């Protein structure tokens, strides 16, 4: 009987210990290979026309199992990653002055030295999508469609579907082209 009297005292402590002991790695984004799909438009990030040139615009394109639409996420610290395209071996960054309200995102060289590439912060949202923010400026990756053409920019976070991204894990061995 004395044990039953102690249950209300120890139950909250037991529950707290159980929550702390749970593995949270399942909810943490891990380095790996992903296709990055915009929630609003349903299309994937890729260099325009799969062009490997520095300065090529990053755009949206309907999903395909192509290398040009797949990004290797490499850890750059807590919740931040460097992205490298499987087809071009390049990454992307915002171009222009950081004080601009909106900056176009273009392809840039992927440096071999750790820490010299653009870093992007990935924050998981309640709907399962990610907010992807340029670490340097704090601006969110945003997809736009104008006159039937897409463009990708960084701008202040507005909590719009154009700024929400789904990460689709993919085995690089399944990629074509």
C-alpha positions in Angstrom: 0.0 0.0 0.0 2.8 2.4 0.7 4.1 1.9 -2.8 0.8 3.1 -4.3 1.1 6.3 -2.3 4.5 6.9 -3.9 3.3 6.4 -7.5 1.9 10.0 -7.9 5.2 11.4 -6.6 7.5 9.4 -8.9 5.3 9.1 -12.1 6.2 12.6 -13.4 9.9 11.9 -12.7 9.7 8.6 -14.6 7.9 10.3 -17.5 10.6 13.0 -17.7 13.4 10.5 -17.6 11.7 8.5 -20.4 11.4 11.6 -22.6 15.0 12.5 -22.1 16.2 9.0 -22.8 14.4 8.8 -26.2 16.5 8.9 -29.3 15.9 12.3 -31.0 18.2 11.5 -34.0 15.2 10.4 -36.0 13.9 14.0 -36.1 17.4 15.5 -36.7 18.4 16.1 -40.2 21.4 13.9 -41.1 24.0 14.4 -43.8 23.2 12.5 -47.0 21.8 12.7 -50.5 18.5 14.6 -51.0 16.3 16.1 -53.6 14.8 19.4 -52.4 11.2 20.0 -53.3 9.3 23.3 -52.9 6.0 22.9 -51.0 4.1 25.5 -53.1 5.1 24.4 -56.6 6.1 20.7 -56.0 9.2 21.0 -58.2 12.9 20.4 -57.3 15.9 22.6 -57.0 18.5 22.4 -59.8 20.9 24.5 -61.8 19.1 26.0 -64.9 19.4 23.6 -67.9 21.7 21.4 -65.8 24.4 23.9 -66.7 27.7 23.5 -64.8 28.9 27.1 -65.2 29.5 29.3 -62.2 26.8 32.0 -62.1 24.0 29.6 -63.5 20.7 30.4 -61.9 19.1 27.9 -59.5 15.6 27.2 -60.6 12.7 24.7 -60.1 12.1 21.7 -62.4 9.6 18.8 -62.3 10.9 15.8 -60.4 13.3 13.3 -62.1 15.9 10.9 -60.6 18.7 13.0 -62.1 22.0 14.0 -60.6 21.4 17.6 -61.4 18.4 17.6 -59.1 20.2 15.9 -56.2 22.3 17.5 -53.5 24.8 16.1 -51.0 24.3 17.7 -47.6 27.5 17.8 -45.6 27.5 18.9 -42.0 28.8 22.5 -41.4 27.9 22.6 -37.7 24.7 22.5 -35.6 21.7 22.2 -38.1 23.8 23.8 -40.9 24.9 22.2 -44.1 27.0 22.7 -47.2 25.2 21.5 -50.3 27.0 20.0 -53.3 25.2 19.1 -56.5 25.9 15.6 -57.8 26.0 16.6 -61.4 28.0 19.8 -61.4 29.9 19.3 -58.1 29.1 22.9 -57.3 27.0 24.6 -54.6 24.8 27.7 -54.6 24.8 31.1 -52.9 22.9 34.4 -52.9 24.5 36.9 -55.3 24.6 40.7 -54.8 24.7 42.8 -51.7 23.3 41.3 -48.5 21.4 44.5 -47.7 19.1 43.9 -50.8 15.6 42.8 -49.8 15.9 39.9 -52.3 18.9 38.2 -53.8 19.0 35.8 -56.7 20.5 32.3 -55.9 23.2 31.1 -58.4 25.7 28.3 -58.7 29.2 28.8 -57.2 32.3 26.7 -56.9 32.4 24.2 -54.1 35.6 24.8 -52.2 37.7 21.9 -51.0 38.6 23.6 -47.7 36.0 23.1 -45.0 34.2 26.2 -43.9 34.7 28.1 -47.2 31.4 27.1 -48.7 28.1 28.8 -48.1 26.3 27.3 -45.1 22.6 26.8 -44.9 20.6 26.4 -41.7 17.8 23.8 -41.9 15.0 24.2 -39.4 12.2 21.6 -39.3 8.7 23.1 -39.3 5.6 21.7 -37.7 4.3 20.5 -41.1 7.4 18.4 -41.7 8.9 20.8 -44.2 12.1 22.7 -43.7 13.0 26.4 -43.6 16.3 26.8 -45.3 18.2 29.9 -44.3 21.5 31.3 -45.6 23.7 31.3 -42.5 25.5 34.5 -43.5 22.4 36.7 -44.0 19.6 34.9 -42.2 17.4 35.1 -45.3 15.2 32.2 -46.3 15.5 30.2 -49.6 12.3 31.2 -51.6 10.9 29.9 -54.9 9.0 32.3 -57.1 7.1 31.9 -60.4 6.8 34.8 -62.8 5.4 34.5 -66.3 5.7 30.7 -66.2 9.4 30.8 -65.2 10.8 29.9 -61.8 13.5 31.6 -59.9 15.0 31.0 -56.5 16.0 33.8 -54.3 16.7 34.6 -50.6 14.5 37.0 -48.7 13.2 37.6 -45.2 11.2 34.7 -43.8 7.4 35.2 -44.3 6.2 31.7 -43.4 4.8 31.1 -46.9 4.7 27.8 -48.8 7.2 29.3 -51.3 9.7 29.3 -48.5 9.1 25.7 -47.3 11.0 22.8 -48.6 10.6 19.0 -48.4 13.8 16.9 -48.3 13.5 13.7 -50.2 16.2 11.2 -49.3 17.6 9.4 -52.4 20.2 6.8 -53.1 22.8 8.2 -55.5 23.0 4.8 -57.2 19.4 5.3 -58.4 20.3 8.6 -60.2 20.5 8.9 -64.0 22.0 11.5 -66.2 
